């Protein structure tokens, strides 16, 4: 009789120390054995070294939550960004295909140029504006080309209780600065890492329920973001309002946060003005409900201010 532990599916989670990796360790643990690795054990800047890692673990599901995310720095480190975000996911996907495993990979709204007026669907043409965006698109292409059993989740404006993100930065700035100016012409949906992790677990569970004879599982690329939309200024306004309601001492009141155009805050990497993602395909394929971005912000705000 097989040991109970060995009968459980095995997840290989790459990128355990990031804000998404942190949440994935929690969400995937209820489904099976999670082998969670950080950069010391799985260095995506050395893609070919990942093969030995996968072959040692022999996972049923590979979840790649690691990435080069320094958007502006990537303009000067394009080669490194391509290694980590482009080539490494392809190596993991090749190994997943050899094992007949599921490959889960995360991408970004930055694969689009942001010029579309409405929501971006999965079939819209890609046209990244930055080195970071180009490297993430390269990773998508690599995964699709070598591993039929893949899920690529494009997401946007990720934040969480663990790690650095805009929510934490905005909360700190309204308490420390005498004035605050935030960009108000970029549109998207702040998406909690916990939501992405929970959706990943739900979808993986469906795959694992019949992983030895998968015939109708909807593999492919999906947009995964919270419901609704805002701007960075609207996002900061909500954070400041929550802080005010919580009785925190603010130096900048919500109504004093100044809205500015992107042109007033130049950065090395171009950002898409429209990062709004159409999640209909994900919701309908897996019968999911995606909560509003405000819900996620409230939940994470409560966690970080209670600590």
N, C-alpha and C positions, 0 to 999 in steps of 0.2 A: 504494500500500500504506500502511495506517495505521501511524503511529508506535506502537511497543509501549506507550509510556506512555499515549497517548491511548486505547488499547483497554482499559486497565484501568479498573475501576469507581472512582468517586470518592466518598469519604466526607467529609461536612462534620461535623466534631466541634466541638460548642459546649461550652465549659467545660474547656479543656485544662489549666488550672493546678490543678484539684482533684485529690483522691486517686484518684477514678475516671477522670477525664480523663487523668491521667498514665499509668495502666495501659492505657487504651484506645488511646493513641497507639502503644503497643507491639503490642497484640494485632491492631489493624486494619491495621497497616503491611504485613503479609504478604499482605493481600487486595487491596490497590489503593493509589490515591493518597489520602492523608489530608490534608485541609485543616483544621488544628487551630487554633481561634481562642479567645482569652481575652476578658475583659470589655472590653478596649480596642477590639477589633474587632467584638464581638458583645455588645452590652449588653442583657440581658434586661429591665432596668428601663425600656427604651424599645422595647417590643415591635414597633411598626410599622417601626422601623429595620432589623429583621432581614430584611425582605422583599428589600431590595436585596442583602444579603449572599448569600442563597440563590440569587437570580437570577443573580448574578455567577458563583457556583461551579458551578451546575447539577449538583448531586450525584445519585448513584444511591441513596445512603443518607444520611439525616440522623440523627445521634446526639446527643441533647441530654443532656449530663452536667452541665449547669450548673443551679444551684438556689439559692434563698435557704434556708440551712440553720441559721440562728441561731434555734433553736426558742423559746427564752425571749424573745429580743428581738422576735420576730414578734408577741408579744402587744401590743406598743406600735407595731409597724410593719406592721399587718395589710394596709394598702393596698399597700405596697411588696412584701410577700410574695405578694399576689394578682397583682400585675403580673408578677413574676419566675416564680412557680411555677404561676400559673393562666393568665394571658392569653398570655404569651410562647410557651409550648408550643403553644397553639392557632394562633398565627401561623405558627410553623415547620411545623405539621402541614398548614395550608392550602397553604403553598408546596410541601410534599412531595406533596400530592395533585395539585397542578397539574402537577408533573413526573412523576407516576406513580412516585415514589420511595418507599422504605421509610422510615417514621418510627419511630425507636427512642427511647423515653422512659423515665425511671426514676421510680418512685414509692416509697412507703414503707408500713411497717406502721402508721404514725400515722393512716392513713385509717380504722382500726378503733378502737373504744373499749376493747378489751382485756378485755371482760367475758366473752367466750366461754370455756368450759372446755377445749375441744380446739383442734386446729390450725385456723387460718383458711384457708378455700378462697377461690378467686377470686370465687365467686358469693355469698359471705356479705354481709349488709348492711353498708354502711359507716356510720360514725358518729364522725367525728373529734372529739377532745376539745379540740384547740388550734387557734389561728389557723394555725400551720404545717400541721397536718394538713388543715384546711379548704382551704388554698391548694393543697396537693398533690392533693387530690381534685378540685378545680376544674380543674387541669391535665389529669388523666386524662379528665374529661368532655369538655373541649375537644378533646383529641386524638382521642378516639373519634368525636366528632360530625362531624369534618371530613375525616378521613383514613382510608379503609378499609384501606389498607396500613400498619398500625401494629403495633408491639410495645410494650406497657407492662410493664416489669419492676418489680414491687413487691419491695423488699428490706429488710433490717433490719440495724442495728448494724454499719454499714460501717466497715472499718478498712484501713489499708495502710501500706506503708513510706514513702509520700510523704504529707505533710500531717499535720494534727492529728487525733487520735482517742483513744479510751479506752485502747487498749493502751499507747500512748506515755505517756499521762497516768498510768496505773497504775504503769508502770515507773519513772517519775520520782518519784512520790509514795512508793513503798516505799523509795526510796533517800534521800529528803530529809526525810520526816515522822517524828515520833516515835511517832505512832499514826495509824491509818487506819480509817475507818468507811465501808462501802459498802452500798448498797441491795441487799436480798436477796429482795424480793418482786415484782420485775419479771422476766419470763421471755422469752427470745428466743434467737436464734442469731447470734453474731458472724459476719459474712460478709466475707471478704477482697475488696477492690476488684479484685485480680487475677483472682479467680474470676468475678466479674461481667463483667469485661472479656473473659475467655476464652470464656465462654458467649455473650456478645454477638457475638464474632467467629464462633463456630461457627454460630450461628443466621443471622447475616448471610450467611455463605458459602452456606448452603443456599438462601437467597432469591436471591442473585446467580447461582447456577448456572442458574437459569431465569427471570431477572427480566423478560424480554421477553414471556413467555407463562405467567405465574403463574396457575395454576388451583386448585391444592390446597394451597397454603401455609397453615399454620395461624396466621394473624394473630390478634391479641387480647391479652388481659391475662394475665400469668403471675406466679406467685410464685417468686422466685429468692433462695434463702438456703442457707447451708451446712446440712448434715445435723446433727441433734441439737439440744440446747437446754441453756441454763444460765441463771444470773442474773448481774447485774452483780457480785455478790459472788463467785460461782463463777468468773467471768471474771478478776477481779482476783487470785483465789487461784491460778489457773493461771499468770498472768503472773509473780507473785511466786515461784512454785515454779520456773519456768523460769529466772528470774534467779538464784535460789539455786543451782540445778544448774549454772549457767554460771559460778559463782564470783564474781558481782557482790556488792559490799558493800551490804547492806541494813540499814536502820534499823528496818524493820518486817518481821518474819518472816511467812511465809505464814499460820501458825496464829494469828498475833496480829491479823490483819485482822478487824475486828468487823463482823458482819452486822447491819444495821439495816433497819427498815421505811421505805417511801417517806414516810410521815407524819413521820418524824424528819428528813427532808431536803427541806423544801418548796421548790418552784421556781415561777416565774411560770406556766409552761405545764404542764398535766396530761400525764402520760405514761400510755400503756396498760400495764396490768399483764401482759397476755398479748400478746406480739408474735410468737408462734409461727406460722409460715406453712407451709401444706401445699404442697409442691412437686411433687406427683404429676403434675399436668397438664403441667408443663414437662418432667419426666423422660420421661414416656410420649410426648408429642408429638414430641420431638426426640431420643429415645433417649440420654439423658444420664445420667451418674453425678455426683452431687454429694458431694464429700468432707465429712468431719466438720468442725465448727467448730474443733476442737482442731488439726486438720492445718493449717488456715490460720493459726492463731495461732502455732504452732511455726515455720512458714515465715517469717512476717513478723518474729517475734521474732529469728530467726537473721539476717535481713537487717539489721535496725536495730542490732543489737548488734555486728555484724561491721564496720559502717561506721566 
